[in-house]
Amino acid sequence: MKEQFKEWLIDNDYTANTSVSYAYAIGRISENEGVDVYSLNDLLAIDRLVKLYDTDGEFAEIGYGGSGSVRCSIRAFYEFKKESHNKYDDDNISYELTDDEMAEQIVHGYSYKGNLRKSILEDMPKLFPNYQLLSRNDRKYEYSNDDISIDILLVNNNGDLLAVKLEPGAAGVNAFGELATYIGFLTEKYPDKNIKGYIIAGEIEPELKLASKISNMISLKTYKMNLELEGVL
């Protein structure tokens, strides 16, 4: 299950380093709980851990470990298991989402980063009218290596760069640290360019709002879903 979780993270646009970090962080939670978290299939039990290691939970101090990676890892693991439960579990028994889980999906809009990224790219002209997307394979604006993988990188007509960090659910200070690293990487690679960053999330945690006050290079944004109905009959 650990390797499946790491593969799921990579498939959903997390970096290789983040997948290793999150997998290790789940192990820290397992040690503290005295149970192998990877063996859990009960979404309610995993959701309980999300709350325990959240910023106001009983084990918040542990949750802050690894610059918040412990807290973020259990949230990601919950999404991983929820997606698995929507299809089947290890015994091929089908599950239905609970009312609370359905409500959470409606509130946040997206269950994982890939969906959010796809929607933003489809709405690029409206969301970022003065920018265009830079491909990962673009030689001039390469923005991915073994350590850095930027969710979305944009450039405008003046050559200014905009790095975008995506968080489908709540974004905390860990997101700020990751985006600051992205911007540092780009600043070193392109010292003559004006570079800024956006964190786009379903929810912004209070700690992230405080962290963002130290720099005008990073802006915080939340997204909203637009539901449209099409007639069939």
N, C-alpha and C positions, 0 to 999 in steps of 0.2 A: 504493500500500500504506500510505503514511503516513496518508492520510485515512481509509482503512478501519480502521486501528488506532485512530485518534481516535474514530471512530464506535462501534467496539466498546467502548472505554472508557466512553463515555457510556451505551451500552446496558446496561452492567454496573455502573451506579450510581456511576461516578467523576464528579467535578465537571468542568465545562467547563475551568476553570483547570488542574486536574490533567491532563486529556487533552492540553492544550497543553504543559504542563511535561514530561510523559512523552515526547511526540513530539519535543520539543527535546532531551531527554536521550538518546534513541536516536541522534540526530545526533551527540552528543558521543562516544558509543561508536564510531560509524562513523568519525569522524575519528581516534580513537585506534587503531582496528584497520586503517585503510586500506582498508576495504571497506564497501559500502552494506549495513548490517544489514537494511534493509527488503527487500533482494533475496534474503535467505537463506530457504530452504525446509527445510533439513535441521534437524530438531529436535535432533539430537545436537550440531550446530554451535552452535545457539542456547543449548542447555543448557551448553555449554562457556563461553559468555560469561556466563551467570548465575553460574557458579562463579568466573570470573575477577574479576568485579566485586562479589562478595559480601564480607562483612566480613572473611573470612580469605583472600581471593583475592589474586592477584598485583597486580590493579589496584583494591584495596580503597579506596585514597585517592581515586581517581576516582569510585568507586561511592558514596562519601559526598557527592559534589557535589550541590548543590541540596538540602541537608538530607536526603540519602539518596534523592532522586528518581531519580538515575542507576541505582542498584542496583534500586530498585523498578520502574523502567520496563522493564528487560530481563526481569525476572520476569513482568511483565504481558504483555510481548510474546511470551514463551514460551507463556503460557496462550492468548493470542490465536492463535498459529500452531498450537498443539496442537489447539485447537477447530476450526480450519480444516482441519487434516489429518484429523480424525475424519470430516469430511464429504467434502472434495475439495480439491485444490490448484488453482493457476491453470490447469493443463493438464487438469483434470477427471480426474486419476488418483487412485484411492482409496488410502488409507493405513490401516494397522492400527497400533494402539498397540504399542510395544515392551513387553517384560516390565517394564523399569524404569519406564516411564511409567505402566503399569497399577498397579504397586506404589505409585507416588507418589500416584495418585488415591485408592487405597484408604487410604493413610496420612492424607492431608489431608482426604479425604471430599468436598470440593467443588472444582471446577475454577475457579469464578469467584464473585464476590460476590453475583450475583443469586440463585444457588442457595442460598447460605448465608442470605441475608436472607429468602427465601421459607420456608425450613425454620424459622427462628426465629419468624417471624410466625405460622406454623401452630401452633407450640407455645407461643405467648405465655402462656396461662393457667398452664401448668406452670413455664415458665422465669421469668416475672415476674408472680407471682400478685397482687401488690398494685398493678400498673401497667396502664395502657391506652395504646394507640397513639394518637398525634396525627397526623392526616392532614396532608399537605403543603398541602392546600387549606383547612385550618382557619384562619379569619381571626385568632382570638385567639392561636393558637400557631404562627403562620407561622414556619417555620425554614429557608426556602430563599430565596436571592436570587442575584444574579449571581456572588457570591464564595463563598458558604457553602451547602453542601448536606449535611445531616446524614443518615447512613445510616438510623438509627432514632431517633426521639425519643419518649420515654414520659413519662407523668405519673401520679402516684399520687393518692390521695384527699385528701392534704394540699396538693396543688398543687406538690409537689417534681418537678423535671425530671430525667430520666436520658437523657443523650446517648450513643448507642452507635456506635462505630467498628468496622467489620467488615474483617477480613483473612482470606480463605480459606486462605492459606498461612502463611508466617512474618511476624510483625509486628516491625518495628524502631523505631528512635527517630523515624522520619518519621511513623509512626502516632501517636505521642505528641504530636508537634508539631501535627498536623492536629486531633486531638481537643481539645487545649488551645485551639486557635483557635475550634473550635465552642463550647466552654464560655465563652470570652471573649465571643463574639458573643451567646450567650444571657444571660450576666450583664449585659451592657450593655443588652439589650432588656428583660430582666425582673429588675431589681436587687433586687426584694423576694422572690425565690424562691430556694430551696435547690437548687443545681444540681450534679450529679455526672456522671461519665462512666465507661463501660466500653469496653475494647478487647477484642473477642472474636476470637480467631485460632486457626489450626490449631497454631501454634507461637509461642512468645515468645522473641525473641532476647535474649541477656544484656544488651546495651546498653539495651534497653527496660526491663528489670527495674531497672537502675540509675537510669534517668531517672524511673521512677515513684516512687522513694523521696523525691523532693523535694515531692510533693504527695499529700495524702490524698483529693483530689477525683477521681483517676483510678485505677480498679481494672483488673487484668488477668485475663482469663478465656480458657481454651482450651475447645474443644468436642470432643465425641466422637460418632461416628456410631453409630446404633442400627439394625442390619439386621434386618428382619422378613421371614419367608417366609410366603406364602399358598398354600394348596393350589389347584391348578387341576383336576387329575384324580385 
